[in-house]
């Protein structure tokens, strides 16, 4: 696999205002205040997004998962591969292509099941959100009852709820929905660029292939642009994934939509954009003190046999360590000085196997590796208490100290 190396340095393109940045359709519909007004918090016992927190901070401040080879405490079978999971109110909500499941975090007891698939993307204050193609569904965490649905013209990509508004991205732009009813509030057009979201300190942040935008939110009304940074490159179009935001530093992975040979990791720090190429497909990075932890693999056909995991300085100038592991892995989940990642080569055969790894954050040394039932590339993971919650072809597993 390609080694991590320095490629380029980009100065920030900051756009304060609207000129040349985003087109807007001022077609507000329901801007009435919502009865439901919740603010994402950093509850250390929850994992409310597949990337852990509203800011996509993959480092758990409270978990102490196994540093030696774990054992399976319990497992719940799902009809097809568990590809996403979140945790809220001691409940795991997991999604597959055919179903959505809620199980007890304590023992895996099923609480409810919906026999329609989708992607669980957010859970907050007794509610979870599932994206099913063009449709966003709000469900109760307790019973799985549908609260409301909203259908877009194009596929929905990402979602975050904040202070009475549900923010949703599609490749038509950024939408605001009324948290009580799912009715449309407003729409910010992005010229066909889809993107992913983060919320930090009450600000909404949006990464798409053209720019990174920080919004000041205004309750029920359309947000206003506070800052904007160019992410465009001259040679390729990089579709970003969920941005990580920690203490003012933003790190973004992604992939070339044309399956190019290299994809840069971008860091925005103090109004400067740093860029360094890595693997063709880069997962959402993690920020651990002075380390940026990155993981990626070659996602071109037939080339997904190994992944590279590495740590860099915040400006990406110094490579601190690099480790090669088997299988296409998922985004690094970090706790107590250890990062966990794993996955499996996507296959339809009965011989589906994968790996899960634990590596030290300081050196990249592999503490342990175990075989898994495999995944459609990266394993969905959550770190809670002393355990690891793992999604795989077989379903949902709780891995605990032996």
C-alpha positions, 0 to 999 in steps of 0.5 A: 500500500502507498506510504504516507508522504507530504504532497502539498500545502494549501492556504485557506480560502476564507469567504465571509459572506455569500458571494460565489459560495452558496446559492440560496432559495429563500423558500421558508415554509415552517419557521415556527418554534419547535416544542422539541428543542434539544442540544447535542451534548457530550454524554460520555456513556453514549455513542449518538452518531456512527462517528461517536459525537456530534463533532465526529470526535472518535475519542471516548473520554470515559471508555476503557475497552480491552487492551488484551484479546477480548471475549464475546459477552453476547451476540444478536443475529441480524438478517443481513450485515449490521452496517451502522450503530449508535448508542443512547439511553443504554440502547443500541440502535443498529441498521442493516439493509433490511431492518433496524434493531434496538437492543439492550446495551446490557445483555442484547435483549431485543427491544424492538425491530423495524423490518425495513432497512436504512442507515441509522445516523443519529440518536438524541434525547429519546429519538433516533433518525434513520435514512432510507434512500430519499426518506428521513424517518424519526423514531422513538428509541423506546418503542421504534414508533415512527414520529414523522417522515420526510421525503426528499427529491434526492437521496439524503446523506447526513443528519444532525438535530439541533435546537428545534431544527433537523439539519439534513444534507442531500446532493441538492444541498442543506435542508432544515426540517421542523423537529416536531413535524419534519416539515421543511423550514428552508433549503441552502442549495449546493449546486449538486454537492452532497456533504457531511455535518458536524456540530460544535459549540452550537455552530453547524459545520458542513463539508462538501467537495467544494468547501468547508462552511461554518454556520451560525445557526438561528433556531428555526431560520436559515443559518448564516455563513460565519466562515468558509474554506476552499477544499477544491483541488485542480486535479480531482474531486474529493468527496469528503466524509464526516469531518472531525472537529476538536478544540478548533482543529478540523480534519477531513478524509474522503475519496476521489469520486473518480477513484483516483490513486491518492486522496488528501487528508485535509486539516484546517487549523487557525485559518490554514488548510493543510493537505497530505495525500494518503490512500485512495479512500480515507475514513473519518480521522481521529484527533488525540492530543498532538496526533492525527490518527488516519486510516485508509485503503485502496478502494479500487476493484480488487485492491482492498486487501490491506489498510494503512493506519498512521499518526501524523502531527496536526500540520501533517508535516511529520509522520509519527508512525505507520502500520499496515493491517489486513482487510479494509478497515473502518474509522478509528475508535479511540479510548484510553490510549488505544485505537480500535479498527477492523473490517472485512473484504465485501463478499457474497460467499459463505466464507466471510471473514474479517479482523478487528485490531487494537493498536497503541496511539503512541506507537501504532504497535498491535496489542491484539487482533481477532478474527470476526465474521467480516463486514462490508468493508469497515466494522461499525464500532462503539466503545462503551464502559469496558466493552466494544460494540461491534457490527458484522455480517453476523449481527451485533456483538458485545466484546468485553475483557476476558 
